Amino acid sequence: MAESRRTFLKQSAATVAAVSLTGCAPEAAGARAAETGGDALSRADDATPVPLPAETLRAVAEAVLPDELGEDGRERAVRAFERWSEALEPVAELSHAYLVPEIRYSGPDPRPGWVAQLDGIEKECESRHGVSLSDLGVSGRRELLVRPLADTGPDLGAPENADHVALALAAHFFGSAIAMDICYGRSIRRELCRSIEGAEDEPAPLGAAP
Amino acid sequence: MSRAASPAVGRAARRVVESDVCIIGGGITAAMVAERLAERTGASITVVEAGGRTVALGERSDTRARMLAYGENPWPNDHIRGQTGTGAMYNSMVVGGAAMHWGGAVPRFSPEDFRLRSLYGVASDWPISFDDIEPYYQEAEERIGVAGEQGPPEYDPRSKPYPMPPLPLSYSLERMREWTERTDIPFWTQPWARNTEPWQGRNVCRRCDTCFVCPTGAKYTPDFSFDRLLAGGRIDLVTRTLVRRLRLEPGSDRIAMAEAIDRDAPDEPVEFRAGTFVIASGHAWSSHLLLLSANPRFPNGLANRTGNVGRYMTAHWYLAGFIDLPMRLYPGMFVYNSLLSRRFASPGPLDRYVRHDLRLWESTVGRAPKIMDDDGKLLWGDEIMADWRARTESESTARIRAYYDLLPDRDSRLTLDPARANELGDPMPRIDYRPAQESVDLQEHTIETISGRFKELARAAGGSMRSIGQPSELWEHPGGGCRMGDDPATSVVDRWGRTHDHENLFVVGAPTIVSGGCANGTLTFCALSLMSAEEMENELPSA
């Protein structure tokens, strides 16, 4: 149980924000939002986090997210990440690990570091290439991202634990229920509350009527 | 209802709460006892819980969302700072207890669990048999609301059907079940405390797959029982009040009162006076309270004349692995259902002792997206998706796990830790679990036997073992510390949970078990609590 619970929490991080991210199945968006009962994320405090540099973040997204999302799908992915990161609360009490009496807390706010990374990559781009990141070709952007991502290890992990904003963005998208549906080409709809009837059916191909 | 609270005379301001029954603890076993006594007697009942209320049902969608997004605790502030011990234990102190966090798995123990010495020459027999506890299993299942599939009767004995039909299998589990049918190991569905029909005013499961916080109320949690009893005016629920000591009547071994502190008014102690006291505080805090309550007549703690309080702490360990299957599954359609076999919990005659269950789940191990390929090359966008698809198009992963029972040593023990105190200065519990030597001697044989069965299943699927982990040494579903028995020399309570030393003091549930079995323990803890409640009924005013 302990292992499955930990694995579950790790794998499911960030999926709720992605409920509205319906790049490949837009027809299902309304139904999903309704079924989740408005699971919008919000912070308990009134803090207004410093925004991530929007243009640079989108330039990074073109480098790390799949082209098959298309421009609209990628934009939805970025917005979902922005909303998720804005509602992230640092040093929050984490789910109890099974039979571990110590209380665990999440880390400090990663956003200031992510802002600095985005500013840094923009400056490096201008220094090396004389253009902004968004004006650099995708292959050039990836060359700039290789060094910060080289030591990440093979797993994407949970986005809030990502050392680099590019990894956080990728982890947020690929950890989402939508990404899983796109991968499998099926409407699995992980963690969506729905009737137990039909659980035994093979999930419908994406794009089929919900 | 309890009788009017009043300040005692002649001492510092002290609130007194009187009732026929005082239940210490607000978790699932307390809920079982309170429900039964409220229905079958006219007794006034007070339930004392150290923690407070947690999020109401209507707010659980929000905390679920944050749990999914950030891994946050969906039951915020469900513990008391500093009120924690050392060793595997729960820190949840809240109305509903650790069962607010549970997944809701409710298998019964097997008949063999109660007769290990008679059948296999190991550990100890319980003072009760499976037949003795069976009606209480059924009662617990009906109170909780259990959905289950009848397994083969020789491995899943029961006198009545499950209260509700089983949860459906997902597409993935259906395919996995077809695979297991190629072996001679029968699998059926794990029973769950989740509704497949409306039950006691609660919803039907909507497979949200976050059973640790169910946003629909389809999974049973003890707060539902307490709310119902409160609405009917049948209990007093005193929250945020920590019981620190039990005190004896002068010149008697009967318990007179429970001394407590109101966490919101720490300068005003609270006395709970009752004719019957019930410790329903789980495997750690029950023994802890008895040890804390030492006095000149019982210098080693209450109920501890023979030195058995805190001993024989028990549980089970597990072995888990992952199987590569040559079939496409779709993980995520109903993660919190699984296949179960209790074939090897009732193994029949054995040359050498080994008993275990088997559970199967779909898994994403080895099938999750990665940012680097096996050669360490960084992947980007479409490459990540292509790599992910290649690993999921025609193959899948199953997780397999076997709980096997540990035979507890007498020195598997909870003690008061002189090095760790709470904010009031009370020493906190320390648990040093230890398997009996006979269990240590059986470990290699156990692992070899279970590993062989894992591999047999993998072969039947035309697949292979991806990995078998090291045996987990986490003591899962722990119990003990106040084990039951007919002989006071080797036990703390009798078969009804009544302490040998104090006629009006009961300990219920997990602390009283003799051995940990090879199944999740909650239903057994509940059934034992209901047995205890029946014994209490004889001495309480009738309804």
Chai-1 contact restraints between the chains, C-beta under 6 A:
chainA,res_idxA,chainB,res_idxB,connection_type,confidence,min_distance_angstrom,max_distance_angstrom,comment,restraint_id
A,A2,B,L474,contact,1.0,0.0,6.0,A-B,restraint_1
A,L9,B,G71,contact,1.0,0.0,6.0,A-B,restraint_2
A,S12,B,L68,contact,1.0,0.0,6.0,A-B,restraint_3
A,A13,B,G71,contact,1.0,0.0,6.0,A-B,restraint_4
A,A14,B,A69,contact,1.0,0.0,6.0,A-B,restraint_5
A,T15,B,L68,contact,1.0,0.0,6.0,A-B,restraint_6
A,V16,B,A65,contact,1.0,0.0,6.0,A-B,restraint_7
A,V16,B,L68,contact,1.0,0.0,6.0,A-B,restraint_8
A,V16,B,A69,contact,1.0,0.0,6.0,A-B,restraint_9
A,A17,B,A69,contact,1.0,0.0,6.0,A-B,restraint_10
A,G37,B,S61,contact,1.0,0.0,6.0,A-B,restraint_11
A,D39,B,A65,contact,1.0,0.0,6.0,A-B,restraint_12
A,L41,B,A69,contact,1.0,0.0,6.0,A-B,restraint_13
A,V64,B,G381,contact,1.0,0.0,6.0,A-B,restraint_14
A,L65,B,G381,contact,1.0,0.0,6.0,A-B,restraint_15
A,P66,B,G381,contact,1.0,0.0,6.0,A-B,restraint_16
A,P66,B,D382,contact,1.0,0.0,6.0,A-B,restraint_17
A,P66,B,M385,contact,1.0,0.0,6.0,A-B,restraint_18
A,D67,B,D382,contact,1.0,0.0,6.0,A-B,restraint_19
A,A92,B,E72,contact,1.0,0.0,6.0,A-B,restraint_20
A,E93,B,N73,contact,1.0,0.0,6.0,A-B,restraint_21
A,L94,B,G71,contact,1.0,0.0,6.0,A-B,restraint_22
A,L94,B,N73,contact,1.0,0.0,6.0,A-B,restraint_23
A,S95,B,G71,contact,1.0,0.0,6.0,A-B,restraint_24
A,S95,B,N73,contact,1.0,0.0,6.0,A-B,restraint_25
A,L99,B,A88,contact,1.0,0.0,6.0,A-B,restraint_26
A,P101,B,T84,contact,1.0,0.0,6.0,A-B,restraint_27
A,P101,B,G85,contact,1.0,0.0,6.0,A-B,restraint_28
A,P101,B,M89,contact,1.0,0.0,6.0,A-B,restraint_29
A,P101,B,N91,contact,1.0,0.0,6.0,A-B,restraint_30
A,R142,B,W380,contact,1.0,0.0,6.0,A-B,restraint_31
A,L149,B,L378,contact,1.0,0.0,6.0,A-B,restraint_32
A,P154,B,K370,contact,1.0,0.0,6.0,A-B,restraint_33
A,P154,B,M372,contact,1.0,0.0,6.0,A-B,restraint_34
A,L156,B,P369,contact,1.0,0.0,6.0,A-B,restraint_35
A,L156,B,I371,contact,1.0,0.0,6.0,A-B,restraint_36
A,F174,B,P369,contact,1.0,0.0,6.0,A-B,restraint_37
A,C183,B,W388,contact,1.0,0.0,6.0,A-B,restraint_38
A,C183,B,R389,contact,1.0,0.0,6.0,A-B,restraint_39
A,R186,B,Y330,contact,1.0,0.0,6.0,A-B,restraint_40
A,I188,B,Y330,contact,1.0,0.0,6.0,A-B,restraint_41
A,I188,B,G332,contact,1.0,0.0,6.0,A-B,restraint_42
A,I188,B,M333,contact,1.0,0.0,6.0,A-B,restraint_43
A,R190,B,G332,contact,1.0,0.0,6.0,A-B,restraint_44
A,E191,B,D209,contact,1.0,0.0,6.0,A-B,restraint_45
A,C193,B,R206,contact,1.0,0.0,6.0,A-B,restraint_46
A,C193,B,C208,contact,1.0,0.0,6.0,A-B,restraint_47
A,R194,B,R206,contact,1.0,0.0,6.0,A-B,restraint_48
A,I196,B,P168,contact,1.0,0.0,6.0,A-B,restraint_49
A,I196,B,C205,contact,1.0,0.0,6.0,A-B,restraint_50
A,I196,B,R207,contact,1.0,0.0,6.0,A-B,restraint_51
A,A199,B,P168,contact,1.0,0.0,6.0,A-B,restraint_52
A,A199,B,S170,contact,1.0,0.0,6.0,A-B,restraint_53
A,A199,B,F334,contact,1.0,0.0,6.0,A-B,restraint_54
A,E200,B,P168,contact,1.0,0.0,6.0,A-B,restraint_55
A,E200,B,L169,contact,1.0,0.0,6.0,A-B,restraint_56
A,E200,B,Y171,contact,1.0,0.0,6.0,A-B,restraint_57
A,E200,B,E174,contact,1.0,0.0,6.0,A-B,restraint_58
A,E202,B,Y171,contact,1.0,0.0,6.0,A-B,restraint_59
A,P203,B,Y330,contact,1.0,0.0,6.0,A-B,restraint_60
